[in-house]
Amino acid sequence: MSNETSFYKNKRLTENLKQLIGLIILIIIIILSFTILNKIFGGGDELVRKMKLEEERIAKEKKLSALISKLPSGILVTFDGTEHYKLSDELYEAVCNATKLIPQRAIMGANFLNYRAHEIYTINGNKINETFVRWDKEKSKCFAGFTVSGKNVGVDETITVSGEALSFLSTGIDTRIYFIKNF
């Protein structure tokens, strides 16, 4: 009987040892797999850099949103002589950097001075390819504009209309270009 019990103990011990070795091998395989995947898809330093840039962009956007929410609703101008809210130089730059929208009204006003742009804009069904609002540090002015193209209607011409953004429309939620001076 003692031989039989020692046989079962040895058999159980070898099974436990096999399971332990199998577990160790499985852990090694998992670690190696993640190491290989990290080498292939890792990019840790670049990912951290991109995440920091995104965090900075979000922080800047929150700051600009807070600024916009404090502005009065209505037309914001950069010049004296009107009853509208006049922007200081610092506020003018901040509002320019926060503005992304150019409504149809501002585009049509700028189009009146560029007949060919108006023609292409009308032919292609009032389609605008791109709009932009940029702060020019050298001139300390905000420039806005748009690009129209007739390629979708067979006119091989692209025109960019741009000019100084003289006024903005504050809705309390965002700001929009109100008037583009392009002459």
Sequence and secondary structure as in RCSB ss.txt:
>XXXX:A:sequence
MSNETSFYKNKRLTENLKQLIGLIILIIIIILSFTILNKIFGGGDELVRKMKLEEERIAKEKKLSALISKLPSGI
LVTFDGTEHYKLSDELYEAVCNATKLIPQRAIMGANFLNYRAHEIYTINGNKINETFVRWDKEKSKCFAGFTVSG
KNVGVDETITVSGEALSFLSTGIDTRIYFIKNF
>XXXX:A:secstr
 HHHHHHHHHHHHHHHHHHHHHHHHHHHHHHHHHHHHHHHH  HHHHHHHHHHHHHHHHHHHHHHHHHHHS SEE
EESSSSSSSEE  HHHHHHHHHH  B  HHHHHHHHTT HHHHHHHHHTTS  SEEEEEEETTTTEEEEEEEEE 
GGGT   EEEEEEEEEEEEE SS EEEEEEE  
